[in-house]
């Protein structure tokens, strides 16, 4: 059964592998606080169908409670350890969803795939201020392929060793504002990460979907260009990696060595 990756926008992807359907950081909103969805239709109802959902960290555009409410009862939800203590509304969902807290290095089996939590270099707090109760994570899904979903992260020492060998990398290449601070990958840093990870295929994510209201004229290239810029830089730094720049709702099937 072929592996298929679908990008719904922002950090939301569906990974289908070995008959298992995994959903990353679901965000199914037309608007979130000061952000408005500027490109791509809202994902269809079927996008919420998943055997398990992988939450990378607690920021509202990655742990979006109204989107989690669309999941079918009993759906398994993997969240960073400390998330239930940090987000009371998430605790209230525990009776409806099967919530498992995980730490970097921990593995969880979902059907015929294994999900391993890996470190990320990012502020994992629920709010911009307050205690750091839950770290940010990435995930490696191993079935017919090894697929790395980075969540939000910056480059960090021994990143390739911590992630391990992968066939597909879903890497953030932008954001939702004109400036990216510490703990983020822009197109250039994502290409550097790609060269270190050396997967067979890569998909740029976390760009070109949401943009702050009223900022259309402020460095708009930061909204539109990261995918193309990542592909250009990846061609120079990691020429053996196939970069798939997907449109919203588009899918790709990576070639995986047998």
Backbone as CSV, one residue per row, in Angstrom:
resi,resn,N_x,N_y,N_z,CA_x,CA_y,CA_z,C_x,C_y,C_z
1,UNK,0.855,-1.199,0.000,0.000,0.000,0.000,0.890,1.247,0.000
2,UNK,0.743,2.143,-0.982,1.629,3.302,-1.069,1.408,4.276,0.086
3,UNK,2.493,4.972,0.422,2.430,6.039,1.424,1.948,7.306,0.724
4,UNK,1.073,8.052,1.383,0.555,9.288,0.793,0.555,10.391,1.836
5,UNK,1.032,11.565,1.424,1.064,12.754,2.274,0.163,13.806,1.656
6,UNK,-0.754,14.357,2.443,-1.623,15.446,1.989,-1.384,16.656,2.881
7,UNK,-1.197,17.811,2.235,-1.025,19.060,2.987,-2.326,19.849,2.911
8,UNK,-2.910,20.137,4.073,-4.164,20.890,4.141,-3.931,22.381,4.378
9,UNK,-2.692,22.774,4.668,-2.373,24.159,4.989,-1.738,24.264,6.351
10,UNK,-0.923,25.308,6.533,-0.202,25.558,7.770,0.589,24.301,8.151
11,UNK,0.433,23.785,9.356,1.163,22.574,9.759,0.279,21.342,9.718
12,UNK,-0.868,21.431,9.085,-1.843,20.342,9.074,-1.623,19.443,7.867
13,UNK,-1.270,18.193,8.146,-1.023,17.199,7.098,-1.688,15.891,7.487
14,UNK,-2.039,15.108,6.490,-2.441,13.729,6.696,-1.338,12.828,6.165
15,UNK,-0.911,11.893,7.005,0.074,10.884,6.634,-0.646,9.545,6.600
16,UNK,-0.728,8.937,5.434,-1.347,7.614,5.303,-0.255,6.597,5.007
17,UNK,-0.135,5.619,5.884,0.937,4.638,5.766,0.450,3.318,6.359
18,UNK,0.589,2.240,5.595,0.253,0.892,6.071,-1.178,0.793,6.567
19,UNK,-2.080,1.506,5.902,-3.480,1.474,6.279,-3.828,2.311,7.481
20,UNK,-2.884,3.104,7.978,-3.089,3.962,9.144,-3.101,5.415,8.681
21,UNK,-4.045,6.171,9.205,-4.208,7.575,8.828,-3.890,8.454,10.044
22,UNK,-2.856,9.274,9.911,-2.411,10.169,10.979,-2.591,11.612,10.532
23,UNK,-2.991,12.459,11.459,-3.245,13.879,11.188,-2.346,14.707,12.091
24,UNK,-1.688,15.721,11.523,-0.774,16.549,12.303,-1.375,17.924,12.566
25,UNK,-1.262,18.382,13.800,-1.602,19.745,14.208,-2.820,20.309,13.471
26,UNK,-3.998,19.694,13.616,-5.160,20.129,12.813,-5.592,21.559,13.130
27,UNK,-5.725,22.343,12.073,-6.227,23.714,12.169,-7.208,23.913,11.020
28,UNK,-8.488,23.881,11.358,-9.557,23.914,10.357,-10.366,25.208,10.469
29,UNK,-9.704,26.315,10.759,-10.385,27.577,11.015,-10.148,28.574,9.889
30,UNK,-11.176,29.366,9.574,-11.009,30.461,8.626,-10.296,31.638,9.279
31,UNK,-10.422,31.718,10.602,-9.792,32.820,11.330,-9.384,32.335,12.709
32,UNK,-8.217,32.779,13.160,-7.718,32.458,14.490,-7.117,33.724,15.069
33,UNK,-7.828,34.297,16.060,-7.390,35.561,16.665,-7.153,36.589,15.562
34,UNK,-5.914,37.094,15.421,-5.617,38.126,14.428,-5.243,37.544,13.077
35,UNK,-5.311,36.230,12.936,-4.926,35.588,11.678,-6.149,35.246,10.850
36,UNK,-6.016,35.363,9.550,-7.082,34.979,8.629,-6.493,34.055,7.562
37,UNK,-7.251,33.019,7.227,-6.801,32.121,6.164,-6.867,32.872,4.842
38,UNK,-5.724,33.035,4.208,-5.637,33.834,2.984,-5.479,32.994,1.726
39,UNK,-5.141,31.742,1.874,-4.924,30.926,0.672,-5.409,29.514,0.960
40,UNK,-6.038,28.903,-0.037,-6.512,27.535,0.072,-7.863,27.456,0.758
41,UNK,-8.771,26.609,0.258,-10.063,26.443,0.917,-9.896,25.756,2.256
42,UNK,-10.887,25.914,3.113,-10.867,25.157,4.357,-10.881,23.667,4.032
43,UNK,-10.159,22.854,4.788,-10.162,21.415,4.531,-11.576,20.848,4.628
44,UNK,-11.891,19.852,3.806,-13.226,19.241,3.859,-13.409,18.458,5.154
45,UNK,-14.651,18.088,5.415,-14.955,17.368,6.657,-14.126,16.102,6.781
46,UNK,-13.858,15.431,5.667,-13.104,14.190,5.715,-11.674,14.346,6.184
47,UNK,-11.147,15.575,6.169,-9.773,15.783,6.617,-9.608,15.489,8.105
48,UNK,-10.686,15.544,8.855,-10.610,15.290,10.300,-10.601,13.804,10.630
49,UNK,-10.777,12.952,9.628,-10.774,11.511,9.871,-9.346,11.041,10.103
50,UNK,-9.101,10.398,11.229,-7.746,9.952,11.550,-7.809,8.828,12.579
51,UNK,-6.838,7.936,12.492,-6.670,6.933,13.541,-5.967,7.543,14.744
52,UNK,-5.104,8.519,14.489,-4.422,9.223,15.571,-4.042,10.607,15.087
53,UNK,-3.947,11.535,16.035,-3.592,12.922,15.757,-2.322,13.241,16.532
54,UNK,-1.363,13.879,15.862,-0.073,14.219,16.456,-0.024,15.722,16.700
55,UNK,0.123,16.122,17.954,0.209,17.538,18.332,1.655,17.846,18.689
56,UNK,2.244,18.813,17.996,3.658,19.109,18.200,3.906,19.995,19.420
57,UNK,3.022,20.969,19.655,3.202,21.846,20.815,1.900,22.587,21.074
58,UNK,1.908,23.447,22.098,0.655,23.955,22.645,0.212,25.296,22.078
59,UNK,0.944,25.896,21.174,0.504,27.170,20.604,-0.848,26.988,19.919
60,UNK,-1.649,28.047,19.921,-3.044,27.928,19.487,-3.189,27.520,18.028
61,UNK,-2.187,27.807,17.193,-2.290,27.411,15.790,-1.806,25.975,15.559
62,UNK,-1.441,25.281,16.630,-1.036,23.874,16.536,-1.895,22.995,17.441
63,UNK,-2.236,23.480,18.602,-3.215,22.810,19.463,-4.471,23.679,19.450
64,UNK,-5.331,23.445,18.459,-6.517,24.272,18.245,-7.731,23.480,18.698
65,UNK,-8.276,23.862,19.827,-9.325,23.063,20.460,-10.585,22.929,19.611
66,UNK,-11.079,23.989,18.945,-12.264,23.794,18.090,-12.026,22.786,16.970
67,UNK,-10.808,22.722,16.447,-10.517,21.721,15.415,-10.490,20.323,16.015
68,UNK,-9.955,20.191,17.229,-9.957,18.875,17.878,-11.375,18.405,18.169
69,UNK,-12.300,19.340,18.358,-13.692,18.964,18.622,-14.329,18.296,17.401
70,UNK,-13.730,18.443,16.216,-14.262,17.816,15.010,-13.843,16.360,14.877
71,UNK,-12.922,15.902,15.717,-12.458,14.524,15.637,-13.539,13.568,16.117
72,UNK,-13.544,12.374,15.560,-14.514,11.363,15.982,-14.230,10.934,17.411
73,UNK,-15.261,10.649,18.186,-15.042,10.153,19.553,-14.121,8.937,19.558
74,UNK,-13.213,8.901,20.513,-12.281,7.792,20.630,-11.008,7.943,19.845
75,UNK,-10.890,9.016,19.022,-9.661,9.231,18.263,-8.482,9.379,19.210
76,UNK,-7.387,8.731,18.884,-6.205,8.837,19.726,-5.497,10.155,19.448
77,UNK,-5.054,10.803,20.515,-4.408,12.109,20.430,-3.094,12.029,21.183
78,UNK,-1.975,12.235,20.480,-0.665,12.270,21.114,-0.263,13.721,21.319
79,UNK,0.080,14.072,22.553,0.423,15.449,22.911,1.699,15.443,23.737
80,UNK,2.443,16.555,23.760,3.639,16.606,24.605,3.295,16.408,26.080
81,UNK,4.194,15.732,26.776,3.963,15.497,28.200,3.872,16.838,28.934
82,UNK,2.845,16.997,29.725,2.577,18.250,30.416,1.429,19.025,29.806
83,UNK,0.950,18.596,28.632,-0.112,19.336,27.951,-1.407,19.333,28.758
84,UNK,-1.751,18.223,29.361,-3.011,18.151,30.108,-2.974,19.073,31.319
85,UNK,-1.823,19.204,31.923,-1.692,20.117,33.069,-1.746,21.567,32.605
86,UNK,-1.249,21.820,31.396,-1.145,23.190,30.904,-2.450,23.726,30.333
87,UNK,-3.304,22.855,29.790,-4.493,23.293,29.042,-5.728,22.638,29.659
88,UNK,-6.405,23.313,30.592,-7.578,22.712,31.239,-8.650,22.253,30.251
89,UNK,-8.865,23.011,29.170,-9.888,22.618,28.201,-9.530,21.311,27.517
90,UNK,-8.240,21.022,27.400,-7.830,19.747,26.825,-8.172,18.607,27.778
91,UNK,-7.992,18.840,29.076,-8.360,17.815,30.062,-9.838,17.468,29.957
92,UNK,-10.645,18.468,29.651,-12.082,18.206,29.549,-12.423,17.368,28.322
93,UNK,-11.521,17.305,27.349,-11.741,16.461,26.176,-11.325,15.012,26.415
94,UNK,-10.698,14.743,27.553,-10.131,13.418,27.791,-11.197,12.332,27.827
95,UNK,-12.427,12.667,28.175,-13.481,11.663,28.177,-13.974,11.325,26.779
96,UNK,-13.694,12.193,25.823,-14.173,11.989,24.455,-13.073,11.476,23.537
97,UNK,-11.839,11.932,23.765,-10.693,11.515,22.963,-9.752,10.669,23.818
98,UNK,-8.995,9.815,23.169,-8.021,8.956,23.846,-6.683,9.688,23.846
99,UNK,-6.393,10.431,24.902,-5.245,11.330,24.939,-4.065,10.644,25.621
100,UNK,-2.916,10.664,24.935,-1.677,10.088,25.465,-0.599,11.163,25.455
101,UNK,0.012,11.401,26.599,1.138,12.325,26.669,2.431,11.569,26.373
102,UNK,3.317,12.200,25.601,4.569,11.551,25.215,5.730,12.511,25.412
103,UNK,6.900,11.928,25.595,8.148,12.678,25.714,9.064,12.293,24.569
104,UNK,10.061,13.125,24.300,11.023,12.829,23.247,11.671,11.473,23.516
105,UNK,11.733,10.660,22.486,12.295,9.327,22.588,11.271,8.233,22.799
106,UNK,10.064,8.599,23.204,9.015,7.608,23.470,8.374,7.159,22.170
107,UNK,8.046,5.870,22.077,7.386,5.303,20.905,5.991,4.815,21.260
108,UNK,5.059,5.020,20.328,3.680,4.582,20.486,3.277,3.862,19.207
109,UNK,2.701,2.674,19.349,2.227,1.939,18.169,0.786,2.340,17.869
110,UNK,0.525,2.640,16.604,-0.826,2.924,16.118,-1.067,1.996,14.939
111,UNK,-1.824,0.950,15.138,-2.009,-0.023,14.070,-0.681,-0.610,13.655
112,UNK,-0.387,-0.530,12.350,0.843,-1.103,11.823,1.974,-0.092,11.682
113,UNK,1.855,1.060,12.304,2.958,2.025,12.293,3.393,2.324,13.724
114,UNK,4.612,2.813,13.849,5.147,3.234,15.140,5.434,4.727,15.058
115,UNK,4.948,5.460,16.049,5.173,6.901,16.124,6.183,7.164,17.233
116,UNK,7.278,7.832,16.886,8.321,8.172,17.867,8.390,9.686,18.016
117,UNK,8.280,10.155,19.246,8.421,11.584,19.518,9.904,11.945,19.514
118,UNK,10.230,13.088,18.895,11.624,13.545,18.822,11.687,14.998,19.285
119,UNK,12.868,15.462,19.678,12.970,16.842,20.195,12.711,17.886,19.114
120,UNK,12.328,19.073,19.567,12.221,20.253,18.708,12.765,21.450,19.478
121,UNK,13.298,22.406,18.757,13.825,23.631,19.362,12.809,24.743,19.148
122,UNK,11.875,24.895,20.107,10.786,25.849,19.956,10.161,26.085,21.318
123,UNK,9.603,27.261,21.517,8.903,27.581,22.754,7.576,26.835,22.763
124,UNK,7.428,25.884,23.673,6.237,25.055,23.686,5.140,25.513,24.610
125,UNK,5.262,26.693,25.186,4.253,27.155,26.140,2.913,27.427,25.458
126,UNK,1.841,27.327,26.232,0.511,27.603,25.675,0.366,29.070,25.322
127,UNK,0.940,29.943,26.125,0.850,31.378,25.872,2.259,31.937,25.713
128,UNK,2.387,33.136,25.171,3.727,33.706,25.030,4.450,33.909,26.352
129,UNK,3.718,34.007,27.452,4.343,34.142,28.769,3.802,33.038,29.655
130,UNK,4.535,32.783,30.720,4.091,31.746,31.636,5.084,30.613,31.715
131,UNK,4.817,29.620,32.558,5.781,28.533,32.763,5.852,27.593,31.569
132,UNK,7.041,27.035,31.386,7.266,26.047,30.333,6.902,24.678,30.910
133,UNK,5.674,24.229,30.667,5.185,22.989,31.254,5.209,21.815,30.288
134,UNK,5.305,22.087,29.001,5.293,21.018,28.006,6.242,21.396,26.871
135,UNK,7.199,20.552,26.531,8.141,20.886,25.461,7.495,20.745,24.093
136,UNK,8.067,21.420,23.111,7.683,21.185,21.720,8.327,19.899,21.235
137,UNK,7.636,19.206,20.346,8.109,17.932,19.819,7.978,17.892,18.302
138,UNK,8.692,16.975,17.684,8.417,16.505,16.341,8.062,15.035,16.445
139,UNK,7.721,14.429,15.323,7.364,13.007,15.323,7.938,12.321,14.089
140,UNK,8.368,11.085,14.250,8.756,10.232,13.132,7.786,9.060,13.090
141,UNK,7.109,8.916,11.966,6.137,7.845,11.753,6.817,6.771,10.898
142,UNK,6.894,5.557,11.426,7.576,4.476,10.725,6.598,3.370,10.384
143,UNK,6.441,3.145,9.102,5.638,2.044,8.578,6.330,1.570,7.316
144,UNK,5.660,1.703,6.180,6.323,1.430,4.912,7.396,2.473,4.626
145,UNK,7.227,3.683,5.162,8.216,4.752,5.059,8.486,5.300,6.448
146,UNK,9.534,6.086,6.541,9.830,6.827,7.777,9.592,8.303,7.466
147,UNK,8.530,8.862,8.052,8.105,10.235,7.752,8.317,11.105,8.976
148,UNK,9.065,12.186,8.810,9.368,13.118,9.892,8.485,14.348,9.763
149,UNK,7.666,14.575,10.786,6.893,15.809,10.903,7.576,16.657,11.959
150,UNK,8.123,17.804,11.551,8.968,18.595,12.444,8.187,19.482,13.394
151,UNK,6.871,19.714,13.138,6.146,20.684,13.960,6.717,22.066,13.726
152,UNK,7.009,22.776,14.792,7.758,24.030,14.736,9.107,23.770,15.369
153,UNK,10.168,24.156,14.717,11.498,23.970,15.300,12.490,24.884,14.620
154,UNK,13.541,25.185,15.337,14.710,25.771,14.731,15.750,24.687,14.512
155,UNK,16.867,25.054,13.883,17.986,24.129,13.787,18.564,23.912,15.177
156,UNK,18.922,22.691,15.491,19.567,22.451,16.777,20.663,21.415,16.615
157,UNK,21.572,21.422,17.553,22.719,20.528,17.496,22.249,19.071,17.495
158,UNK,22.862,18.266,16.671,22.562,16.832,16.577,21.121,16.575,16.144
159,UNK,20.558,17.484,15.358,19.184,17.302,14.885,19.049,15.999,14.097
160,UNK,19.966,15.758,13.167,19.882,14.560,12.343,20.003,13.300,13.194
161,UNK,20.855,13.325,14.214,20.997,12.157,15.084,19.739,11.931,15.893
162,UNK,19.124,13.012,16.398,17.917,12.879,17.208,16.737,12.383,16.385
163,UNK,16.648,12.820,15.141,15.544,12.411,14.275,15.793,11.018,13.710
164,UNK,17.019,10.744,13.314,17.358,9.461,12.732,17.088,9.426,11.238
165,UNK,17.363,8.299,10.583,17.146,8.193,9.138,15.662,8.325,8.799
166,UNK,15.355,9.115,7.790,13.970,9.297,7.358,13.902,9.276,5.836
167,UNK,12.733,8.897,5.326,12.484,8.889,3.894,11.809,10.169,3.418
168,UNK,10.970,10.768,4.288,10.199,11.964,3.944,10.317,12.945,5.110
169,UNK,10.519,14.221,4.799,10.581,15.261,5.829,9.538,16.336,5.531
170,UNK,8.655,16.577,6.496,7.678,17.662,6.421,8.225,18.795,7.268
171,UNK,8.759,19.829,6.605,9.530,20.858,7.297,8.839,22.215,7.220
172,UNK,8.749,22.928,8.361,8.236,24.302,8.318,9.243,25.201,7.627
173,UNK,8.756,26.085,6.762,9.665,26.966,6.008,9.283,28.437,6.161
174,UNK,8.228,28.736,6.897,7.787,30.119,7.069,6.979,30.248,8.340
175,UNK,6.048,31.185,8.335,5.236,31.419,9.518,3.988,32.179,9.154
176,UNK,3.471,32.935,10.116,2.261,33.706,9.858,2.491,35.200,10.040
177,UNK,3.739,35.606,10.033,4.045,37.020,10.152,5.304,37.349,9.379
178,UNK,5.629,38.617,9.255,6.760,39.016,8.423,8.116,38.731,9.042
179,UNK,8.176,38.343,10.311,9.450,38.068,10.956,9.365,36.728,11.693
180,UNK,10.445,35.939,11.588,10.532,34.671,12.301,11.612,34.795,13.361
181,UNK,11.238,34.515,14.601,12.190,34.615,15.690,12.914,33.303,15.934
182,UNK,13.550,33.245,17.101,14.275,32.044,17.513,13.327,30.850,17.562
183,UNK,13.835,29.688,17.199,13.025,28.486,17.274,12.157,28.246,16.061
184,UNK,12.513,28.848,14.943,11.778,28.640,13.700,12.754,28.318,12.566
185,UNK,12.263,27.624,11.567,12.992,27.444,10.325,12.400,28.365,9.265
186,UNK,13.253,29.164,8.636,12.831,29.842,7.417,13.299,28.983,6.250
187,UNK,13.122,29.461,5.035,13.452,28.644,3.870,14.925,28.232,3.863
188,UNK,15.810,29.157,4.221,17.231,28.846,4.205,17.623,27.851,5.280
189,UNK,17.144,28.072,6.501,17.489,27.146,7.583,16.839,25.777,7.360
190,UNK,15.636,25.762,6.774,14.996,24.488,6.467,15.818,23.715,5.433
191,UNK,16.389,24.409,4.468,17.230,23.735,3.481,18.493,23.179,4.133
192,UNK,19.028,23.901,5.101,20.178,23.378,5.841,19.796,22.120,6.613
193,UNK,18.622,22.155,7.260,18.144,20.973,7.977,17.967,19.810,7.012
194,UNK,17.448,20.091,5.824,17.225,19.050,4.833,18.548,18.402,4.428
195,UNK,19.583,19.217,4.252,20.889,18.671,3.898,21.416,17.757,4.991
196,UNK,21.167,18.101,6.246,21.625,17.267,7.362,20.808,15.979,7.463
197,UNK,19.492,16.079,7.274,18.612,14.922,7.422,18.726,13.959,6.247
198,UNK,18.900,14.496,5.051,19.093,13.727,3.822,18.004,12.685,3.579
199,UNK,16.724,13.095,3.577,15.659,12.154,3.223,15.588,11.999,1.708
200,UNK,14.722,11.112,1.246,14.512,11.009,-0.192,13.616,12.105,-0.722
201,UNK,12.628,12.530,0.097,11.638,13.518,-0.332,11.389,14.514,0.789
202,UNK,10.914,15.701,0.421,10.572,16.729,1.401,9.341,17.483,0.943
203,UNK,8.548,17.937,1.907,7.381,18.765,1.651,7.477,20.003,2.543
204,UNK,7.533,21.211,1.971,7.513,22.419,2.800,6.107,22.684,3.337
205,UNK,6.018,23.011,4.615,4.737,23.300,5.256,4.886,24.554,6.122
206,UNK,3.798,24.932,6.786,3.809,26.056,7.739,4.160,27.374,7.045
207,UNK,3.480,27.651,5.948,3.655,28.927,5.248,2.461,29.088,4.322
208,UNK,2.240,30.317,3.866,1.309,30.576,2.785,-0.140,30.223,3.051
209,UNK,-0.557,30.192,4.305,-1.953,29.871,4.621,-2.600,30.984,5.435
210,UNK,-1.998,31.347,6.561,-2.554,32.375,7.450,-1.645,33.593,7.462
211,UNK,-2.290,34.761,7.569,-1.543,36.025,7.580,-2.317,37.004,8.447
212,UNK,-1.637,37.832,9.238,-2.349,38.751,10.131,-3.236,39.741,9.369
213,UNK,-4.382,39.998,9.924,-5.297,40.985,9.362,-4.625,42.356,9.374
214,UNK,-4.724,43.052,8.247,-4.160,44.386,8.148,-2.699,44.440,7.758
215,UNK,-2.080,43.268,7.501,-0.650,43.262,7.174,-0.390,42.843,5.733
216,UNK,-1.390,42.998,4.873,-1.244,42.579,3.482,-0.094,43.292,2.770
217,UNK,0.162,44.538,3.157,1.181,45.324,2.468,2.540,45.269,3.162
218,UNK,2.652,44.529,4.272,3.902,44.484,5.030,4.695,43.249,4.618
219,UNK,5.725,43.444,3.807,6.582,42.356,3.356,5.765,41.159,2.876
220,UNK,4.850,41.344,1.933,3.985,40.231,1.515,4.746,39.062,0.931
221,UNK,5.981,39.295,0.466,6.768,38.181,-0.064,7.026,37.130,1.012
222,UNK,7.020,37.551,2.285,7.223,36.586,3.363,6.062,35.598,3.442
223,UNK,4.906,35.973,2.936,3.750,35.079,2.913,3.795,34.169,1.694
224,UNK,4.113,34.728,0.543,3.970,33.998,-0.715,5.183,33.156,-1.091
225,UNK,6.386,33.578,-0.692,7.579,33.027,-1.335,8.282,31.865,-0.642
226,UNK,8.043,31.558,0.643,8.916,30.563,1.294,8.966,29.204,0.620
227,UNK,7.861,28.717,0.057,7.892,27.411,-0.588,8.837,27.379,-1.762
228,UNK,8.739,28.376,-2.637,9.631,28.449,-3.796,11.079,28.670,-3.362
229,UNK,11.278,29.519,-2.351,12.628,29.799,-1.875,13.255,28.549,-1.270
230,UNK,12.453,27.780,-0.523,12.951,26.521,0.040,13.367,25.567,-1.074
231,UNK,12.542,25.427,-2.102,12.873,24.535,-3.209,14.165,24.973,-3.887
232,UNK,14.340,26.279,-4.046,15.551,26.780,-4.710,16.788,26.492,-3.875
233,UNK,16.687,26.756,-2.572,17.856,26.536,-1.709,18.131,25.051,-1.506
234,UNK,17.062,24.261,-1.439,17.246,22.822,-1.293,17.960,22.241,-2.507
235,UNK,17.670,22.757,-3.687,18.334,22.275,-4.894,19.836,22.492,-4.825
236,UNK,20.265,23.554,-4.128,21.692,23.834,-3.993,22.333,23.033,-2.861
237,UNK,21.634,22.912,-1.728,22.225,22.285,-0.551,21.954,20.791,-0.454
238,UNK,20.841,20.343,-1.011,20.466,18.928,-0.917,19.926,18.474,-2.269
239,UNK,20.767,18.453,-3.307,20.275,18.207,-4.665,19.691,16.817,-4.882
240,UNK,19.996,15.875,-4.013,19.473,14.517,-4.182,18.083,14.333,-3.579
241,UNK,17.560,15.358,-2.911,16.239,15.271,-2.273,15.180,15.812,-3.238
242,UNK,14.109,15.053,-3.412,12.985,15.508,-4.238,12.072,16.382,-3.393
243,UNK,11.932,17.646,-3.757,11.075,18.584,-3.026,9.718,18.651,-3.712
244,UNK,8.674,18.420,-2.951,7.305,18.444,-3.470,6.613,19.667,-2.872
245,UNK,6.458,20.704,-3.666,5.781,21.921,-3.210,4.294,21.753,-3.512
246,UNK,3.531,21.366,-2.490,2.119,21.041,-2.669,1.244,22.289,-2.558
247,UNK,0.156,22.296,-3.297,-0.899,23.267,-3.056,-1.792,22.769,-1.933
248,UNK,-2.622,23.637,-1.398,-3.512,23.249,-0.318,-4.452,22.136,-0.776
249,UNK,-4.479,21.061,-0.014,-5.314,19.921,-0.347,-4.692,18.945,-1.315
250,UNK,-3.472,19.225,-1.788,-2.796,18.319,-2.717,-2.026,17.237,-1.973
251,UNK,-1.786,16.134,-2.667,-1.122,14.978,-2.066,0.094,14.587,-2.898
252,UNK,0.992,13.844,-2.270,2.142,13.270,-2.960,2.374,11.871,-2.425
253,UNK,2.945,11.035,-3.260,3.313,9.672,-2.864,4.832,9.528,-3.031
254,UNK,5.556,9.506,-1.938,7.015,9.426,-2.054,7.459,8.059,-2.527
255,UNK,8.554,8.045,-3.254,9.183,6.783,-3.613,10.032,6.327,-2.434
256,UNK,9.769,5.120,-1.984,10.472,4.575,-0.826,11.220,3.341,-1.261
257,UNK,12.520,3.303,-0.958,13.331,2.161,-1.332,12.865,0.924,-0.589
258,UNK,12.785,-0.187,-1.295,12.342,-1.423,-0.674,13.422,-2.063,0.175
